[in-house]
Amino acid sequence: MGINPRGIEFSGQTLDEYKPEWSWDNKTHYWLQKRIGGRSCLNFPCGMSHLGTRADLDPAVDPEIMADITQPLSFFEPLSYDVVLCDPPFDFYYMDENRVPFPATPWIRELVQIAREEVIFSTPNRALHLKRKDWSKEYYLTEVKGSGFIRMWQIFKRQNKTLLAFDDDK
Ligand SMILES: C[S@@+](CC[C@H](N)C(=O)[O-])C[C@H]1O[C@@H](n2cnc3c(N)ncnc32)[C@H](O)[C@@H]1O
């Protein structure tokens, strides 16, 4: 174990020096960067990563916006970013008052409302579900070189454009 210059504990097991073990490696970063392209992106919670607009609750990671992932709509307007990128502590996927597992977590239902086009979740290997009429889903796996760790991504694309059409009419 060690402490990086921002005071965050890291395991020292990843190839990227001074990064906590949950932090994305460069290859993952590049893959996400390419996927997001020129679109606006909310990276929430951002941790150490530097893609898009960075939001997190921990001041140690220098977020642009201090925000709590358990109450997304208290901090961000619906449909305010093209893409929302979300890599929370995995416990959060199971978190509600009764610890009901996927897909019942209320913060996920709030978070997806912020995205105009796409929501990218880094998840444990349990399926996330959103309403099929509103969202299509794709799965991706990325391999963290050198560690043997495989990361799962669940990417939802917005199908229901009604709210967007209404916005355009204004
Ligand atoms: C798995 S890490 C994100 C790693 C990031 N993708 C990277 O590459 O560095 C999870 C992040 O969630 C943040 N976090 C924990 N609880 C939070 C909360 N309630 N609201 C917002 N962020 C939170 C932590 O500060 C941490 O930065």
The ligand as a MOL file (V3000), in Angstrom:
LIG
                    3D

  0  0  0     0  0            999 V3000
M  V30 BEGIN CTAB
M  V30 COUNTS 27 29 0 0 0
M  V30 BEGIN ATOM
M  V30 1 C -14.0470 3.4920 -8.9360 0
M  V30 2 S -13.6430 5.1600 -8.5190 0 CHG=1
M  V30 3 C -13.6590 5.9840 -10.0990 0
M  V30 4 C -12.3990 5.6500 -10.8590 0
M  V30 5 C -12.1950 6.4200 -12.1280 0
M  V30 6 N -12.9380 5.8320 -13.2200 0
M  V30 7 C -10.7280 6.4870 -12.4930 0
M  V30 8 O -10.3250 6.0280 -13.5560 0
M  V30 9 O -9.9520 7.0130 -11.6780 0 CHG=-1
M  V30 10 C -15.0840 5.6790 -7.7140 0
M  V30 11 C -15.1550 7.1460 -7.3490 0
M  V30 12 O -16.4070 7.3600 -6.7050 0
M  V30 13 C -16.2630 8.4510 -5.8310 0
M  V30 14 N -17.3930 8.4580 -4.9200 0
M  V30 15 C -17.6310 7.6720 -3.8500 0
M  V30 16 N -18.8190 7.9730 -3.3020 0
M  V30 17 C -19.3510 8.9760 -4.0500 0
M  V30 18 C -20.5720 9.7010 -3.9930 0
M  V30 19 N -21.5120 9.4580 -3.0710 0
M  V30 20 N -20.7800 10.6490 -4.9130 0
M  V30 21 C -19.8610 10.9200 -5.8640 0
M  V30 22 N -18.6830 10.2660 -5.9740 0
M  V30 23 C -18.4400 9.2890 -5.0700 0
M  V30 24 C -14.9160 8.2120 -5.1900 0
M  V30 25 O -14.4050 9.4340 -4.6640 0
M  V30 26 C -14.1060 7.6870 -6.3720 0
M  V30 27 O -13.4240 8.7420 -6.9770 0
M  V30 END ATOM
M  V30 BEGIN BOND
M  V30 1 1 1 2
M  V30 2 1 2 3
M  V30 3 1 2 10
M  V30 4 1 3 4
M  V30 5 1 4 5
M  V30 6 1 5 6
M  V30 7 1 5 7
M  V30 8 2 7 8
M  V30 9 1 7 9
M  V30 10 1 10 11
M  V30 11 1 11 12
M  V30 12 1 11 26
M  V30 13 1 12 13
M  V30 14 1 13 14
M  V30 15 1 13 24
M  V30 16 1 14 15
M  V30 17 1 14 23
M  V30 18 2 15 16
M  V30 19 1 16 17
M  V30 20 1 17 18
M  V30 21 2 17 23
M  V30 22 1 18 19
M  V30 23 2 18 20
M  V30 24 1 20 21
M  V30 25 2 21 22
M  V30 26 1 22 23
M  V30 27 1 24 25
M  V30 28 1 24 26
M  V30 29 1 26 27
M  V30 END BOND
M  V30 END CTAB
M  END
